[in-house]
Amino acid sequence: MGAVLGFEYEPFYAELVRRAFYGDAPGGPVPAGIILANDRIEWAVLRREIPVSLQAGVGGAVGTFSFTQFTVGPPVDSILVVERLWVISAASAFGVELVSPPLASTASTRALTRDQRLKSIVAFASIANNLAGAGLANTPYPATPAQGEEIPIRPFVVGTLPLGAQTALVVAVNTANTAVSAIAYGYQRRLRPEELRLET
């Protein structure tokens, strides 16, 4: 953004407005009439973010370990940010981990948009119960109540790495023949040019 009405010769204010619409909230003052919208879901469209929810569940299978995972399909310049996670599982413990490449799955479901103005969804939830070993090495969470519970997480970024490898957020149990379901909430967006130039 090159200029802001009334502040055309103040690059500082123009930068603040640019950040407001791209999700990086500045800590300083902003021009009159400009409202920072970090928590306003209906304004996410201005930042080119699509609020989404994803849900997947899989039953147990004898001798194997079940998992659900969240991935992003083509185009490769999109990412999924998972902000909240709800898990239902009777396993004695389960893990939540970002992996690359995604695990081989047997079925997938496209994410649902929480804003019908934007429908170009490329995020998916997939399932399988074909893990030969106990879930993930990282299994810090105990069994959930029967109705499930929200898992305390820091946001995960799921997408395609600069060199082309895909990532996935996996929820896997460490008890064989045990079902697991997961619901994720977050948003999908296209990468900006400066992000596409990042190196691993």
N, C-alpha and C positions, 0 to 999 in steps of 0.2 A: 504494500500500500504506500503510494508516494506522498500523499498529503491527506490531512484531516481538516475538514472545514473549520476555519477559525484558528487553526494551528499549523498553517501551511509551512511555516518556516521553523518549526520545532520538530526535528527528527525524533527526539525523545518520545513525544506523544504519538507520533505515527508508529513507532516501534511498539508502544504499549497496546495500541489498537490491533496491530498485526498479531501480537501474542494472544490477545483476548479471543480472537477468532480461530486460533490454532491450538488452543488448549493449554498454553503455558501462562499461568496466571502471574502477572507482575505484582510486586509488593508495594509499588509506589502509587501516587495519585494518577487518575485518568481524567481526560477532558470531560466537561459537562455534557451530559446526554449519553455517555458511553457506560454501559453496564457490563460488568464481567459475568459470563454465563457458565462458569465451570460446572455448576450443579443443576442447570436447567436442561432437562432432557429434551424439551421441545426445541431448544436452540442448538442441539447437537448437529443438526443438519447444516448449520452455518460453518461448522468445523469439519464437514464431510464425514461425520461419524454416524454409523447406523446402530442404534441400540438393538441388541439381540438377546435371545434366550435359547439355550440348547439343552436337550434332555435325551438321555439314553439309559436303558436298563437291560441287563442280561442275566439269565438264570445260571445256576451252577451246573457243572458237568463232572461226572466221576473222574477223578484222577487229574483234573486240570484246574487252572486258576482263571477266574473271570476278570475282565477289565472293561472300562469305558474310556474313550479318549475324544479329545476335541482338536480338530485340525482345520486348516484353511486350504481350499483348493485354488485352481487358477482363477483370476490372474495372479501371478506370483508377487505382484507389488501390493498385496493386501495383507493386513495383519488382523488378528483377533486378540483383544485384550480382555482376559477373564478377571473380573473384579470380585465376584461372589460365587461361592460353590456350596451346593447342598448335596449331601451324600446319604444314601440308605444302604446299609449292609450289616449282616449279622456276623461277618468275619471277626475273628479276635483282634485283628488289626488290618489296616490298609494303608497304602501309600499314595501320595500325590506328587507327581514329578514331571518335569519338562524333559522330553526325550527327543532324540534325533537319530535315525529317521523314525516316523510313526510306526507303531506296531501293526502287523497284518491283521485286518479286521474282516468280519463276515457280513456286516450290514452297516449302513450309515443313513443318517437323517439330516436334511438341511436345517440350519438354524431358522428360527422364527424371528421376524423383525418386530420390534416393539414400537415402531413408527411407520405406519403404512404409506407415508410419503416416499419412503426409500425402500426398495425391494431387491436391489442387486446383491443378494446374499451369496457368499462363497465360503461361509463357515459351516462345518459339519460336526455332528456327534456320531461316533461309531462304536461298535461293540464286538466282542469275541470272548469265547471261553476256551481258548486254545493255548494258553501259556503253560509250558511244561514245568516251569519252576515257580517258586513262590513269589508271585507279584513283582514288587520292586524292592531294591535293596533298602530304600528309604520307606519305612512303615511306622511313622510316629503316631498314627491316630488309632484309638481303640474302637471297638464296635459301637455303632450308633444306636440310639433308641429305635424302636420299631417304626416310628413315623419319620425317622431320619433327623438330621440336624445340619445347621450351617457350620461349615468348617472354617476356622480362622486362617485366612491366607493373605499374603501380599499379592497384588495383581501379577498375573503371568502374561507375557507377550508370546503369542503363537503365530507362526507364519513361515516364510521361506527365508533362509539365511542368504547373505549376499552371494555366496558361492554356489547356491542352488539347492542345498540340502533343506528338507522340510523338518519342521518341529511339530510336536504334539504334546498336549497336556493330558497325562494318563492318570486315571484313578484305578488302582489294581488291588485286589485282596490278597492276603497271604494264607488263606485257608482254602483248600481244594473243595470243589463242589459247593461253592457258596455264591449266591447271587449278589449283584451290586448294581445300584442305580445312582446316577449323578445328574444334577441340574446346574448349569452354569449361566451366569448373567454377566453381561459386559457389552462391548461394542466392537464393531468391525469398521476399519477405515483403510483407505488407500495410503500407501507410503508417499511422503513428499520427496522431491528430487534429491535433497541433501541426505535423506535416509538411504536412498538407493545407492549412494556412493560410499556408504560405510564399508569398511573392510573388516574381516574377521581376524 
